[in-house]
Amino acid sequence: MRLTADHVRVTVPATAGNLGPGFDALGLALGVRDQVEVRAVAAARVDLEIEGEGAETLPRDETHLMVRAIRAGLDAVGASQTGLMIRATNRIPHGRGLGSSAAAVVAGLAAVRGLIAEPEAFDNTAMLQLATEFEGHPDNAAPAIWGGATVAWMDHLGAHGAPLALDPTLESLVLVPASVLPTREARAVLPPQVPHVDAAFNAGRSALLVHALTGHPEVLLAATEDRLHQGYRASVMRPAAALVAHLRDAGHAAVVSGAGPSVLVLGHGLGALNVAALAGIGGETWRGVHGVGVLPGVTSERVTPAS
């Protein structure tokens, strides 16, 4: 496969995985996006400029997750490796359960799709399967690729994803804390086995949640109940657990976003929710990111030199 472009611009959304009961399966694109510009250059080097989230801590070399994804994507389509000049504007908060690592991987893969002669040869499923090799699970990568709400699963052929017919009036509100929680810590507290009754409970709630997301918001509160992960994680994200309990007591369909510690609320009229009034719950401050309907997945466009 040949490279037929040398400059692409990519945008990719934050995502929420799980959505409560849909552990490692359901996901939702959110209303904040990273933007990346990737240039293929003849010199065998990587120049990486980062603004925003992670600007002081992320590597500027081949170990950066996006660079690794670009390398893997080029290999996957049989394209030659190239030098890279990358400018990343990171707006997705890191370490807060908003899919920042999935966004970096998907952005790198989408850049490859924008550079090659036959973008259709690197379709969404191929991107998802490669992204899942990095992530280990597909629930964040799928909505980052397709946008909207998605269901993802794995079999002997790898990862698969499908977009849901999301209610176009459904709103999301992500409440982001100042504190961070690495995903590995949130996963470390999960037990290796759960009671059969809890697994059966979550299977039913996950099915109900698909029904709710696709046009039946009246059952969202029941549909977002979970027994597989949020209770076990409460000890390492007490502010999130306190906020989820507070919002659910008030009738809002609130869940932990991904592995936390952000909180996701689904419903209608969320723009009117007074985020400032939530300050101090769980000893934390919170800022909100509001979205409505089917938010887009990753985009890539070729950038042509100005005439």
C-alpha positions as CSV (number, residue, x, y, z in Angstrom):
1,M,0.0,0.0,0.0
2,R,1.4,3.4,-1.0
3,L,1.1,6.7,0.9
4,T,-0.6,9.2,-1.3
5,A,-0.9,12.1,1.2
6,D,1.7,13.6,3.5
7,H,-0.5,15.7,5.8
8,V,-3.7,14.7,7.6
9,R,-5.8,16.3,10.3
10,V,-7.6,14.0,12.7
11,T,-10.2,14.7,15.4
12,V,-11.3,12.1,17.9
13,P,-13.9,12.2,20.8
14,A,-13.6,11.3,24.4
15,T,-15.7,8.2,25.2
16,A,-17.5,6.6,28.2
17,G,-17.2,2.9,28.4
18,N,-19.5,0.5,30.3
19,L,-22.4,3.0,30.7
20,G,-23.2,1.2,34.0
21,P,-24.1,-2.5,33.4
22,G,-22.6,-2.9,29.9
23,F,-19.1,-3.8,31.2
24,D,-16.5,-3.8,28.4
25,A,-19.3,-3.8,25.8
26,L,-21.3,-0.6,25.7
27,G,-19.8,2.8,24.9
28,L,-20.7,6.4,24.1
29,A,-18.9,9.3,22.3
30,L,-18.8,12.5,24.4
31,G,-18.7,16.2,23.7
32,V,-14.9,16.9,23.9
33,R,-12.4,16.1,21.2
34,D,-8.6,15.9,20.7
35,Q,-7.2,17.2,17.4
36,V,-4.0,15.9,15.8
37,E,-2.1,16.9,12.7
38,V,0.2,14.3,11.2
39,R,2.8,14.9,8.5
40,A,4.8,12.1,6.8
41,V,8.4,13.3,6.2
42,A,11.4,11.7,4.5
43,A,13.7,12.0,7.5
44,A,13.8,9.0,9.9
45,R,12.7,10.9,13.0
46,V,9.7,11.7,15.1
47,D,8.9,15.3,16.0
48,L,6.0,15.5,18.4
49,E,4.4,18.7,19.8
50,I,1.8,18.4,22.5
51,E,-0.5,21.1,23.8
52,G,-3.1,20.7,26.6
53,E,-3.6,17.5,28.5
54,G,-0.4,15.6,29.1
55,A,1.8,18.3,27.7
56,E,4.2,18.0,30.7
57,T,4.2,14.2,31.1
58,L,3.7,12.4,27.7
59,P,6.8,11.2,25.8
60,R,7.8,12.9,22.5
61,D,9.3,9.8,20.8
62,E,8.5,6.4,19.4
63,T,7.1,5.3,22.8
64,H,4.1,7.7,22.5
65,L,0.9,5.7,22.2
66,M,-0.2,7.5,19.1
67,V,3.1,7.0,17.3
68,R,3.0,3.3,18.2
69,A,-0.5,3.1,16.7
70,I,0.6,4.8,13.5
71,R,3.5,2.3,13.2
72,A,1.2,-0.6,13.8
73,G,-1.3,0.8,11.3
74,L,1.3,1.3,8.6
75,D,2.4,-2.3,9.1
76,A,-1.1,-3.6,9.0
77,V,-1.9,-2.1,5.6
78,G,1.5,-3.0,4.2
79,A,2.7,0.6,3.9
80,S,6.3,1.8,4.3
81,Q,7.3,3.4,7.6
82,T,8.0,7.1,7.5
83,G,9.3,9.9,9.6
84,L,6.6,11.8,11.5
85,M,5.9,15.3,12.5
86,I,2.9,15.4,14.8
87,R,1.1,18.3,16.5
88,A,-1.4,17.1,19.1
89,T,-4.0,19.4,20.8
90,N,-5.2,17.3,23.7
91,R,-8.5,18.3,25.3
92,I,-9.6,14.9,26.7
93,P,-8.8,14.7,30.4
94,H,-6.3,11.9,31.2
95,G,-6.8,9.4,34.0
96,R,-10.5,10.1,34.4
97,G,-12.3,7.3,32.6
98,L,-12.9,9.3,29.4
99,G,-11.0,7.1,27.0
100,S,-7.9,9.2,26.4
101,S,-5.7,6.2,25.6
102,A,-8.3,4.8,23.2
103,A,-8.5,8.3,21.6
104,A,-4.8,8.4,21.0
105,V,-4.7,4.9,19.4
106,V,-7.8,5.6,17.2
107,A,-6.3,9.0,16.2
108,G,-3.1,7.3,15.1
109,L,-4.9,4.6,13.1
110,A,-7.2,7.2,11.5
111,A,-4.1,9.2,10.4
112,V,-2.9,6.1,8.6
113,R,-6.2,5.7,6.9
114,G,-6.0,9.3,5.7
115,L,-2.4,8.9,4.4
116,I,-2.8,5.7,2.3
117,A,-4.0,5.3,-1.3
118,E,-6.9,3.1,-0.5
119,P,-8.5,4.3,2.8
120,E,-11.4,1.8,2.3
121,A,-8.9,-1.0,2.8
122,F,-8.5,0.0,6.5
123,D,-12.2,0.0,7.5
124,N,-13.7,0.6,10.9
125,T,-13.6,-3.1,11.9
126,A,-10.0,-3.4,10.9
127,M,-9.2,-0.3,13.0
128,L,-11.2,-1.6,16.0
129,Q,-9.4,-4.9,15.9
130,L,-6.0,-3.3,15.9
131,A,-7.1,-0.7,18.5
132,T,-8.2,-3.5,20.8
133,E,-4.8,-5.1,20.6
134,F,-3.6,-1.9,22.3
135,E,-6.5,-1.5,24.7
136,G,-7.3,-5.0,25.7
137,H,-11.1,-4.3,25.4
138,P,-13.1,-2.6,22.7
139,D,-15.8,-0.5,24.6
140,N,-13.9,2.8,24.3
141,A,-12.4,2.3,20.8
142,A,-15.7,1.5,19.2
143,P,-17.5,4.8,20.0
144,A,-14.3,6.6,19.2
145,I,-14.4,5.1,15.7
146,W,-18.2,5.1,14.9
147,G,-19.4,7.8,17.2
148,G,-22.8,7.8,19.0
149,A,-23.5,4.8,21.1
150,T,-22.0,1.4,20.3
151,V,-21.9,-2.2,21.3
152,A,-18.7,-4.1,21.0
153,W,-17.8,-7.8,21.4
154,M,-14.9,-10.2,20.9
155,D,-14.7,-13.6,19.3
156,H,-12.0,-15.9,17.8
157,L,-11.7,-13.4,14.9
158,G,-11.0,-10.4,17.2
159,A,-13.0,-7.4,18.1
160,H,-16.2,-6.2,16.5
161,G,-18.4,-3.2,16.9
162,A,-21.8,-1.9,15.8
163,P,-23.4,1.5,16.2
164,L,-26.8,1.7,18.0
165,A,-29.7,3.8,16.7
166,L,-29.2,6.3,19.5
167,D,-32.1,8.5,20.4
168,P,-31.1,11.9,18.8
169,T,-32.6,13.8,21.7
170,L,-30.7,12.0,24.4
171,E,-28.3,14.1,26.4
172,S,-25.1,13.2,28.2
173,L,-23.4,15.1,31.0
174,V,-19.9,14.1,32.1
175,L,-18.8,15.4,35.5
176,V,-15.1,15.5,35.7
177,P,-13.2,15.6,39.0
178,A,-9.9,17.3,39.6
179,S,-8.4,14.0,40.8
180,V,-7.2,11.1,38.6
181,L,-7.3,7.4,38.9
182,P,-5.2,5.1,36.6
183,T,-7.3,2.4,34.9
184,R,-5.0,-0.3,36.2
185,E,-5.8,0.6,39.8
186,A,-9.6,0.6,39.0
187,R,-9.3,-2.8,37.4
188,A,-7.1,-4.2,40.2
189,V,-9.9,-4.1,42.7
190,L,-12.3,-6.2,40.6
191,P,-12.8,-9.8,41.8
192,P,-11.9,-12.7,39.5
193,Q,-15.4,-14.2,39.9
194,V,-18.9,-12.7,40.6
195,P,-22.1,-14.3,41.9
196,H,-24.3,-15.8,39.2
197,V,-27.2,-13.7,40.4
198,D,-25.2,-10.5,39.8
199,A,-24.1,-11.6,36.3
200,A,-27.8,-12.4,35.5
201,F,-28.8,-9.0,36.9
202,N,-26.3,-7.2,34.7
203,A,-27.3,-9.2,31.6
204,G,-30.9,-8.0,32.0
205,R,-29.9,-4.4,32.7
206,S,-27.5,-4.3,29.7
207,A,-30.3,-5.4,27.4
208,L,-32.7,-2.9,29.0
209,L,-30.1,-0.1,28.5
210,V,-29.9,-0.8,24.7
211,H,-33.7,-0.4,24.7
212,A,-33.4,2.9,26.7
213,L,-30.7,4.4,24.6
214,T,-32.6,3.7,21.4
215,G,-35.7,5.7,22.3
216,H,-37.1,4.7,25.7
217,P,-35.5,7.1,28.2
218,E,-38.2,6.5,30.8
219,V,-36.4,3.3,31.8
220,L,-32.9,4.8,32.0
221,L,-32.7,4.9,35.8
222,A,-33.4,1.2,36.1
223,A,-31.3,0.4,32.9
224,T,-28.1,1.9,34.4
225,E,-28.1,-0.2,37.5
226,D,-24.9,-2.3,37.9
227,R,-23.6,-5.0,40.1
228,L,-20.4,-6.1,38.3
229,H,-17.9,-3.3,38.9
230,Q,-19.1,0.0,40.4
231,G,-19.6,-1.4,43.9
232,Y,-16.2,-3.0,44.0
233,R,-14.5,0.2,42.7
234,A,-16.2,2.5,45.3
235,S,-13.3,2.1,47.7
236,V,-10.8,3.6,45.2
237,M,-13.1,6.3,43.9
238,R,-15.2,7.5,46.9
239,P,-16.0,10.9,45.4
240,A,-17.5,9.3,42.3
241,A,-19.4,6.8,44.3
242,A,-20.8,9.6,46.5
243,L,-21.8,11.7,43.5
244,V,-23.4,8.7,41.7
245,A,-25.5,8.0,44.8
246,H,-26.5,11.6,45.2
247,L,-27.6,11.9,41.6
248,R,-29.5,8.6,41.5
249,D,-31.3,9.5,44.7
250,A,-32.5,12.6,42.8
251,G,-33.7,10.5,39.9
252,H,-30.9,11.0,37.5
253,A,-29.4,8.0,35.5
254,A,-25.8,8.4,36.8
255,V,-23.0,5.9,36.4
256,V,-19.2,5.9,36.7
257,S,-17.7,6.8,33.3
258,G,-15.6,3.8,32.3
259,A,-13.2,2.9,35.0
260,G,-13.8,6.3,36.7
261,P,-13.4,8.6,38.5
262,S,-15.6,10.8,36.2
263,V,-19.4,10.4,36.4
264,L,-21.7,10.1,33.4
265,V,-25.4,11.2,33.5
266,L,-27.8,10.2,30.8
267,G,-31.3,11.8,30.2
268,H,-33.0,15.0,29.1
269,G,-32.8,18.5,30.3
270,L,-29.3,18.0,31.7
271,G,-28.1,21.4,30.5
272,A,-30.2,22.8,33.3
273,L,-28.4,20.7,36.0
274,N,-26.6,23.0,38.3
275,V,-23.0,21.6,38.3
276,A,-21.8,24.3,40.6
277,A,-24.2,23.0,43.3
278,L,-22.4,19.7,43.2
279,A,-19.2,21.1,44.5
280,G,-18.0,19.4,47.7
281,I,-19.9,16.1,47.1
282,G,-17.4,13.4,48.0
283,G,-14.9,16.1,48.9
284,E,-14.3,16.9,45.2
285,T,-14.9,19.7,42.7
286,W,-16.6,18.8,39.4
287,R,-16.8,20.4,36.0
288,G,-19.3,19.4,33.3
289,V,-19.1,18.4,29.7
290,H,-22.6,18.4,28.0
291,G,-23.5,16.6,24.8
292,V,-26.7,16.0,22.8
293,G,-27.6,13.1,20.5
294,V,-25.3,11.3,18.2
295,L,-21.8,12.8,18.6
296,P,-19.4,12.0,15.8
297,G,-16.6,9.5,15.9
298,V,-13.1,10.0,14.6
299,T,-12.6,12.1,11.5
300,S,-9.6,12.5,9.2
301,E,-9.1,14.9,6.3
302,R,-6.2,15.5,4.0
303,V,-4.6,18.9,4.3
304,T,-3.4,20.4,1.1
305,P,-0.8,23.2,0.9
306,A,-2.2,26.7,0.7
307,S,-2.0,28.0,-2.8
